[in-house]
Structures are given as structure tokens and as C-alpha cells.
């Protein structure tokens, strides 16, 4: 098919064909920085236990890990941005190169605690998007049969936050059967999947972290000034 190469609607000065060379920068040498969020405040929280188990695996895989404790985080719009827990979460989000979100499934969805943490991470600070181009792994625990409602929801949120959500994921059914009394995950196919997910997350983080700004650079946003972009993505809450 022969099509005309005339593109009258295009601003040619801002149209940049992808460059293979731009995708091969000198690699960073520091450990991948991973932030982990979990969605329950229960004393024996299986999403927290799964997060800790995954954190051990990430450390064994060479990553630097931080785990955010959601206790004390106010509801979105229920406190100023200067609240200490909000500042802590946003600082960790900016520090990270990848994230792991782990939620219980409650009423067929992720928990409000999980969603509140994500809602406190802004789409933009000025013209900078704190999550843009960062990798994401999603996991869930449930009290009954295996389900994927929570991980599916978190995938939608990851896309909305412009993150690179890895293909693999973990869903642990009847989580109360999968951990010992001292909180360690038992050997099982569920555990093996968690290993798979963490391994894949580290690989994708190493692969993309140095080129993340280039991967998510957009023609439409190159046409906007920083002030226009900030005004568009930081609309007042509705």
C-alpha cells in the first residue's frame, strides 16, 4: 500500500522517530530501588506477610527495598500534603525505580487502604510524574478460592499512573493456609510464582530504568509547556 507521507496535522519539529541508540545508554550500577506497598492494617496481615516474603526475595536478587507502612496515612484529601505520612510515601515513590503493590481482595476489589496509598501518589508534582516509566508488579491474597479481581484493578491503576506493569502476577488463595505461625510462606506453587514475579520485576527494572524517560516521552506532551502540563494533570479534586 502506498500512502502519502504528507502529514499536515503533524508538528515536524516535535516528531522524533525512535532511536535504537537512545535505548542503549550506559547502564546504572546501583541496586534496583523497589518500593513495596501493602493493603491491610490487621495484626496478622497476609498482604504484609506476602510483601515481607517478596522483599526477602528481592534483596536476594540484588535489589534495595523499602516497605511503606500505611498505618497512620490519612484518607486522600483528608489532610494536607505536608502530613508526615504523605511526605514519607511521596518521597519513597520519587526514590523508587519500581514498585510492588500487594492487596487483599475485599468485596471483589482491592482494599480502600491500598487505593488510598495509590491516590496519595500524585500524577504529577509540577510537570514531573513520580511514577512515570517505573516498573510495577501486582499481587493479591484472598481468603477463599483464587481470584484476580484485585490484581486486575491494580493493573488498570498502574497504566493510569503510566507505569510499566510486568506480565507476571501473583494471586494467593486461602492465604491463611500458606504461612507458618511465625509468618513465613510455606513451599508451594504459590510461593514459586512469587519467586517468578520478583525475578521478572528485577529484570524489567534493570532493562528499563535507564531509558524510562525516553520510553514514556510523548509527542503530545512535547507540544505542551511545563506550565500547561502541570495545569492539566493537577486539576482540582472533583
HUMODA-V602172 format. One record per pair of residues at least 24 apart in sequence whose ideal C-beta (glycine too) atoms are under 8 Angstrom apart, sorted by the first residue. I is the first residue (numbers start at 1). J is the second residue. Records with the same first field share a line. If there is no record, write none. Layout:
# HUMODA-V602172
I->J / J
This chain:
# HUMODA-V602172
11->223
14->219 / 222 / 223
15->219
16->217 / 219 / 222
22->211 / 214
23->211 / 214
25->210 / 211
26->210
27->206 / 210
28->209 / 210
30->64
31->62 / 63 / 64
32->62 / 63 / 64 / 97 / 98 / 202 / 205 / 206 / 209
33->63 / 64 / 66 / 95 / 96 / 97 / 98
34->58 / 63 / 64 / 65 / 66 / 96 / 97 / 98 / 99 / 100 / 201 / 202 / 205
35->66 / 67 / 68 / 92 / 93 / 95 / 96 / 98 / 99 / 100
36->65 / 66 / 67 / 68 / 99 / 100 / 102
37->68 / 70 / 99 / 100 / 101 / 102 / 114 / 117 / 118
38->67 / 70 / 102 / 103 / 114
39->70 / 101 / 102 / 103 / 104 / 110 / 111 / 113 / 114 / 115 / 117
40->103 / 104 / 111 / 113
41->70 / 71 / 113
44->183
45->104
46->104 / 141 / 172 / 175 / 176 / 178 / 179
47->102 / 103 / 104 / 114 / 139 / 140 / 141
49->179 / 183 / 185
50->102 / 139 / 141 / 170 / 172 / 175 / 185 / 194
51->100 / 102
52->183
53->184 / 185 / 191 / 194
54->100 / 102 / 139 / 194 / 197 / 198
57->194 / 195 / 198 / 199
58->100 / 198 / 201 / 202
61->198 / 199 / 202
62->202
63->202 / 205
66->92 / 95 / 96
68->92 / 117
70->113 / 116 / 117
73->116 / 117 / 120
75->116
76->116 / 119 / 120
77->237
86->120
89->117 / 120 / 121
90->120 / 121 / 122 / 125 / 130
93->121 / 130 / 131
94->125 / 130
96->134
97->134 / 135 / 205 / 209 / 212
98->134 / 135 / 136 / 137 / 201 / 204 / 205 / 209
99->131 / 134 / 135 / 136 / 137 / 163
100->136 / 137 / 138 / 139 / 198 / 201
101->136 / 137 / 138 / 139 / 154 / 158
102->138 / 139 / 140 / 141
103->139 / 140 / 141 / 150 / 154
104->140 / 141 / 142 / 143 / 150 / 175
105->140 / 141 / 142 / 147 / 149 / 150
108->147 / 149
109->149 / 150 / 153
110->140 / 149 / 150 / 153 / 154
114->150 / 154
115->157
118->154 / 157 / 161
121->161
122->234
123->161 / 233 / 234
124->229 / 230 / 233 / 234
126->226 / 230
127->226 / 227 / 229 / 230
129->161 / 162 / 233
131->161 / 162 / 163
132->161 / 162 / 163 / 212 / 216
133->162 / 163 / 164 / 208 / 212 / 213 / 215 / 216
134->163 / 164 / 209 / 212
135->163 / 164 / 165 / 166 / 201 / 204 / 205 / 208 / 209
136->161 / 163 / 164 / 165 / 166
137->165 / 166 / 168 / 169 / 197 / 198 / 200 / 201
138->165 / 169 / 170
139->169 / 170 / 171 / 172 / 194 / 197
140->170 / 171 / 172
141->171 / 172 / 175
142->171 / 172 / 173 / 174 / 175
143->174 / 175 / 176
144->173 / 174
145->173 / 174
146->171 / 172 / 173
147->171 / 173
162->216
164->204 / 208 / 212 / 215
166->197 / 200 / 201 / 204
167->200
168->193 / 196 / 197 / 200
169->197
170->194 / 197
